[in-house]
Amino acid sequence: MLVELVKREGKNNELYITGGNMPGWAGVATFGDHTNKEDGRRQWTFTATLVDGGTLTLEDGRQLYANSEGWVAAAHNNKYDNNDDSRRTWKQGEGGFLTLPDGKQLYINKNNWAAVAFEGAGDTDNNDDVRKVWTSLDGNAGKIFITSIGWKQIGTIPAGHTTTKEITVGVTQMDSKKETDSTTFTNTFEVSASYGFPIGATVEAKAAMSLELSRVAETMSSTTMTYQEKYEETWEASDKDQQVWGLTMQGHRGLTMQGENGFTYVNKKFLRTGDKKPDELNLADIVW
């Protein structure tokens, strides 16, 4: 894949490794300019884990790394200065920045050479998003993965009350620091490989549930969900506390399974009360 500066609009935006008389250094250029003329020096493979980031590698095996002075180059493992995981492990957040484990960002200086530095460091050019916001390295970034669907307790109605209970349904980000101007949530849904099947489920039951889940994912891909909707429901009084149960989907955006990419979604069509968790539903019968 190409790794590009997304705000350069196609000019001097491709991350490549130099050839010619100064081989091995990282910079950006339009394809065909300078020595950015071979796919083998501009096509990257990102090999990532779910949490720890990963490596950017050319087809010949050279890895993108930062040397001890902060300049970025490509070399095989343990050749030249490429001998420290902390200088070749890259992680990308939602903002599109590529960072090393110590927080230094990959950016392009005013001469179009690649380097790493902390944001706003006074002796560097790392002070402009145009030079450090990169295309997504996650091929699954546009997808939402479903990891579980089941009943969860979302509230309690005190004994003796006949009243309208306001509860929160819709999408809730798992990271409380998440801020968004969006009021809705929609994307391409898939079932995660880590989906938790019920304990003791047989192979046949898992196969059937997988089919049901695939139908849920297909339906969800054309569904728009609302963020933090306040929903009111009236229940009759009871002589004991009543638990409110909501059918809840949990999942994550892209590769990252925790923090700012995680979410829960309570479906307001499926709210129940009782002192025990409701019976599980046939997922294939649910209209999300």
C-alpha positions in Angstrom: 0.0 0.0 0.0 1.0 3.6 -0.4 1.5 5.7 2.7 0.6 9.3 1.9 0.2 12.7 3.5 -3.5 13.1 3.2 -3.5 16.9 3.3 -1.0 17.4 0.5 -3.7 16.6 -2.2 -1.5 14.5 -4.4 1.7 16.7 -4.5 4.8 15.7 -2.7 2.8 13.3 -0.6 4.1 9.7 -1.1 6.4 8.3 1.6 9.3 6.6 -0.3 12.9 5.5 0.2 15.6 7.1 -1.8 17.8 5.4 -4.4 20.6 6.8 -6.5 23.6 8.4 -4.8 21.9 8.8 -1.3 20.0 5.5 -0.9 18.0 4.4 2.1 16.6 7.7 3.4 12.9 8.4 3.8 11.1 11.4 2.3 8.0 12.3 0.3 7.7 13.1 -3.4 5.2 12.8 -6.2 5.6 9.6 -8.0 8.1 10.1 -10.8 9.9 13.0 -9.1 13.5 12.7 -7.6 14.1 9.0 -7.0 10.5 8.0 -6.3 10.3 5.9 -9.4 10.0 2.3 -8.2 7.1 0.5 -6.5 9.7 -1.4 -4.4 10.7 1.8 -2.6 7.2 3.3 -2.1 4.8 0.3 -1.5 4.6 -0.6 2.1 3.2 -3.5 4.2 2.1 -2.7 7.7 2.3 -5.7 10.1 0.4 -4.9 13.3 -0.7 -6.3 16.5 -4.0 -5.2 18.1 -2.4 -3.1 20.8 1.3 -2.5 20.3 1.6 -1.0 16.8 3.7 -2.7 14.1 6.3 -2.3 11.4 6.3 -0.7 8.0 8.2 -2.9 5.5 9.2 -2.7 1.9 9.0 -5.7 -0.4 12.7 -6.4 0.1 12.3 -6.6 3.8 13.7 -3.2 4.8 11.9 -1.6 7.7 11.0 2.0 8.3 12.9 3.2 11.4 14.2 6.4 13.0 17.9 6.6 13.7 19.4 7.8 17.0 19.4 11.4 15.7 15.7 11.4 14.7 16.1 11.0 10.9 14.0 8.3 9.2 15.3 5.6 6.9 14.8 2.0 5.8 17.1 -0.9 6.6 16.9 -4.6 7.3 16.6 -5.7 10.9 19.8 -5.0 12.9 21.5 -3.3 10.0 22.9 0.2 10.4 20.9 1.9 13.2 17.8 -0.3 12.9 18.5 -2.3 16.0 15.8 -1.1 18.5 12.1 -1.9 18.4 11.3 1.4 20.1 12.5 3.2 16.9 10.7 1.0 14.3 7.4 0.2 15.9 4.7 2.6 14.6 1.2 3.2 16.0 -1.6 5.2 14.4 -4.3 7.0 16.3 -7.6 8.4 15.0 -6.0 11.6 14.0 -3.8 9.9 11.4 -0.5 10.6 13.2 2.1 7.9 13.2 4.0 7.7 16.5 6.8 5.7 18.1 6.3 4.2 21.6 7.9 7.3 23.2 5.3 9.6 21.5 7.5 11.0 18.8 5.6 11.6 15.5 6.6 10.8 12.0 6.6 14.1 10.1 8.1 15.7 7.0 10.3 18.8 7.3 10.2 21.8 5.0 12.7 20.1 2.6 10.5 17.0 2.4 12.7 14.7 4.4 11.2 12.4 7.0 12.0 12.7 10.7 10.5 12.1 14.1 10.0 14.6 16.9 7.6 15.4 19.7 4.7 17.6 18.6 5.7 21.3 18.5 9.3 20.6 19.4 10.9 24.0 18.9 14.0 22.9 17.0 12.0 20.9 14.4 9.3 21.5 11.7 6.8 19.2 13.5 4.2 22.0 13.8 1.8 21.5 10.9 -0.7 18.7 10.3 -0.1 19.0 6.5 3.3 17.4 7.1 2.3 14.6 9.6 -1.3 13.3 9.0 -1.0 10.0 7.1 -3.4 7.7 5.3 -4.8 4.9 7.4 -2.5 1.9 7.8 -5.5 -0.2 9.0 -7.2 -2.0 6.1 -10.1 -2.6 8.5 -10.4 1.1 9.6 -13.7 1.5 7.8 -15.3 -1.5 9.5 -17.0 -2.0 12.8 -16.5 -5.4 14.4 -19.2 -7.0 16.6 -17.7 -8.8 19.6 -20.7 -9.7 21.6 -24.5 -9.3 21.7 -26.5 -10.1 24.8 -28.7 -8.8 27.6 -27.1 -6.4 30.0 -28.5 -4.6 33.0 -28.8 -0.9 32.2 -30.9 0.4 35.1 -33.1 -0.3 38.2 -36.6 0.8 39.0 -37.2 1.1 42.8 -40.0 -0.8 44.4 -43.4 0.9 44.6 -42.7 3.3 41.7 -45.0 3.8 38.8 -43.2 6.4 36.8 -41.5 7.2 33.6 -38.0 6.0 33.7 -35.4 7.8 31.5 -32.6 5.6 30.3 -29.8 6.1 27.9 -29.8 4.0 24.7 -27.9 4.2 21.4 -24.2 4.3 21.1 -21.8 4.9 24.1 -18.1 5.2 23.5 -16.2 3.0 25.9 -13.6 5.8 26.4 -15.2 8.5 28.5 -12.8 11.1 27.0 -14.2 10.5 23.5 -15.6 13.7 22.0 -17.6 13.8 18.8 -19.8 16.2 17.0 -21.6 13.4 15.3 -25.1 12.5 16.4 -25.2 9.2 14.5 -23.1 6.1 14.0 -23.0 4.0 10.9 -20.5 2.0 9.0 -19.7 -1.4 7.6 -20.2 -4.1 10.2 -18.5 -7.5 10.5 -18.4 -10.2 13.1 -15.1 -10.3 15.0 -13.1 -13.4 15.0 -13.0 -13.0 18.8 -16.8 -13.1 19.2 -17.6 -14.9 22.4 -19.9 -17.8 21.8 -21.8 -19.2 24.8 -19.9 -21.6 27.0 -20.5 -25.2 25.9 -21.9 -24.3 22.5 -21.7 -27.1 20.1 -20.1 -26.9 16.6 -23.6 -27.0 15.1 -24.8 -24.2 17.4 -21.8 -22.1 16.6 -22.4 -22.6 12.9 -26.0 -21.6 13.2 -25.1 -18.5 15.3 -22.4 -17.5 12.8 -25.1 -17.4 10.1 -27.4 -15.4 12.4 -24.5 -13.0 13.2 -23.6 -12.5 9.6 -27.2 -11.5 9.0 -27.0 -9.0 11.9 -23.8 -7.6 10.5 -25.5 -7.2 7.1 -28.4 -5.4 8.6 -26.3 -3.2 10.8 -24.3 -2.0 7.8 -27.4 -0.2 6.5 -28.5 1.0 9.9 -27.9 4.4 11.4 -27.6 4.4 15.2 -28.0 7.4 17.4 -25.4 8.5 20.0 -26.6 8.8 23.6 -30.3 9.0 23.0 -32.5 9.6 26.1 -35.4 7.2 25.9 -38.4 7.1 28.2 -40.5 4.1 29.2 -43.2 3.7 31.7 -43.5 0.5 33.9 -46.1 -0.5 36.4 -45.2 -0.4 40.1 -43.8 -3.6 41.7 -43.4 -4.6 45.3 -39.7 -5.1 44.7 -36.9 -3.4 42.8 -37.0 -4.2 39.1 -33.9 -4.5 37.0 -34.0 -3.0 33.5 -32.3 -5.1 30.8 -31.3 -3.9 27.4 -30.1 -5.9 24.4 -26.6 -4.7 24.0 -24.1 -5.0 21.2 -20.4 -4.4 21.9 -17.7 -3.9 19.4 -14.8 -1.8 18.1 -13.8 0.2 15.1 -10.9 -1.2 13.0 -8.1 -3.1 14.6 -8.1 -1.5 18.0 -10.3 -3.3 20.5 -10.1 -0.9 23.4 -10.1 2.8 24.3 -11.4 5.3 21.9 -12.4 2.7 19.2 -14.7 0.7 21.5 -18.4 1.1 21.8 -21.6 -0.4 23.3 -25.0 -0.1 21.6 -28.3 -0.6 23.5 -31.2 -1.3 21.2 -34.3 0.6 22.5 -36.6 -1.9 20.8 -35.4 -4.6 23.2 -35.9 -3.4 26.8 -37.1 -5.8 29.5 -37.7 -5.7 33.3 -37.3 -8.5 35.8 -35.1 -9.9 38.5 -33.3 -12.3 36.1 -31.6 -11.9 32.8 -34.1 -12.5 30.0 -33.8 -15.5 27.8 -31.5 -15.1 24.9 -33.1 -14.2 21.6 -32.7 -15.8 18.2 -30.4 -13.2 16.6 -31.8 -14.0 13.2 -35.2 -12.7 14.4 -34.0 -9.3 15.6 -34.6 -6.3 13.5 -32.0 -3.8 14.6 
